């Protein structure tokens, strides 16, 4: 059998095909969201996801809090890191403001997104650990900026419908207008 024939055989079962289509339509979806969307028993979903991963049809990515699933070969490691962040509302909004408004401090971001500075700082730390943002001391303040704004904007533009966040949509539209 060829690779395409193997893929077709792996997706013969309706449940497996439905799971794969959900992963394909919402790259970076996490297990609980798949469970809610597809209404399968937890064990059934785990079994088929493991099967799809073993068959190299689905890539698995850990983002510290969630296990996320991607169609295999569609996203490199850097893309998955960006998508993992974009799937989290607070991180998505931080990235949106950093892309649209340039380097910002924790307090500026806190004012923009309406979250406590400690919450923003926590998310910035995670984004920095994932190499998605860099920080630079500016006197007494620390300014953060996105390391690859084009990648973040491209992935957001391709998959924004699956994020359902109008605020960030407006920020990326603003950035695109420059």
N, C-alpha and C positions, 0 to 999 in steps of 0.2 A: 504494500500500500504506500501511496505517496503521503506527504505531510498534509495536504488538503483533504485526502480521504480519511486520514486519522482524525483530523479536526471534525469532519462531518460525523464520524462514528461517535466521537466523544459527545457531540451535541444531539444525538438521536433522541434521548429522553426529553420529554417536554419540560420537566422540572429543571433539568440542567440547562436547557436552552433558555428558559425564562430567567434563570439566575445570571447566565452569561449576558443576556440582553440588558438586564438591569445594570450590570457592571459596565457594559459598553456604553450605555446611555448616560450613566452618572459616574464617570471615572473618579476614583477616590472615595467611593461610597464605603461606609463602615458597616460592620456586621449587624449591629442593632437596626440601622436604617434598612438594610436588606431584609431583615426579619420582619420589620413593620410593613415594608412595601409589598413583600411577596406572600406573606401569611403562610409560611411553611413552618413546620416544627423545627426547633433549634437544632436538633440532631441531624435532621434531613438537610438543612442548609449547610451545616458544618461538613457533612459528608460530601456533598456536591462541590462545595468550594475547595475542599482538599483535593478532590478528584480533578477539578479544573486546573488547580495549581500544579498538581503532579503531571498533568497532560500538557503543561506549558501553554495553557490558554489564558490563564489569569495570573497576574503578578500580585504578590502580597507585600504590603509596605506597613511598617510600624511607625507611628508618629508620636509615641510616648503615651498617648491616652487611648488611641483607637488602632485597630487593625483595619487597614484600608485595602481595597481591591481595585485593580486596574486591568484593562485588556493587555495581555502580554505583548511586548514589543511596541506599544503605542506611546509609552512615556519612558524617558531615560531617568536615571536616579535624580538628577537635578529637577526635572519636570515633576516627578513624584513629590519631592520636597516642597516645591511651590504649591502643588495641588493640595497636599496635606494641610498646608497653612491656609490656603484659600477656602478650605472646607470648614475652618473654624471662624465663627463670626467676628470675634474681636481681632484676631490676627488678620483676617481679610480686610477689616476696616483700617487697621494700622497700615497695612501694605498699600491700600488705596490712597490714604492721605500722604504717605511717604512718596509714592509714585507721582501724585498730582501736585503736591506742594513742596517737594524737595526735602532736604534735610530738616528734621524737626526734633525738638527736645521731648522728653517724657511728659513734661507739664503741658506743652503745646498739643501733643497728641491726646493727652487726658482731657483737655478742654474740647478738642474736636469730637471725640467719640463719646464723651460723657461717662467715662469710667474713672475710677480712682487711679491715682498715679501708681500705686502699688500693683494694681491689675495690669496696667499698661506696661510697667516695668517687667513684670513676670512674662508677658507675651513677647516683649522685645528680647528678653533673655533667650526664650525658646527660638525666636526667629534668628537671633545671632548664632545660637548653637547649631542651627540648620544651615548656616552660611547664607541666609537670605537677606540679612541686613548687616551693616557695619556701623560701628560707633566711633566718633572722634570727639575728643575733648575740645571745647570752645570756651576758654576761660573757666568759669565755674560750672558751666552747663556741658552736657554731653549731647551731641547731635547724632541722630540716626539717619541712615539712608539705605535704600534698597540696592543690593549689589548688582542685580541684573534687572533693571526696570522693564526692558524690552521683553524678557522672558515672562515676567509676571503679567505684563499687559497682554501679551499674546495668549497665554493660557487663560487669563480671565476672559478675554474677548471670545475665545473658542468655546468656553464652557459656562459663560455667565448665566445662562438660563437655568442651570442646575443649582445656582447659589441663591437665587431669589432674594437679592439684597439691593433695593433701589438706591440707597445712599451711595454704595460703592459704585453702582452703575454710573451715577452722575459724576463721581470723581474721575473714573476712567474716561468718560466722555469728555470731561474738561481737559484731561491730560492729552487726549487724542487731538483736541482742537488746536494745540500749540504747534 
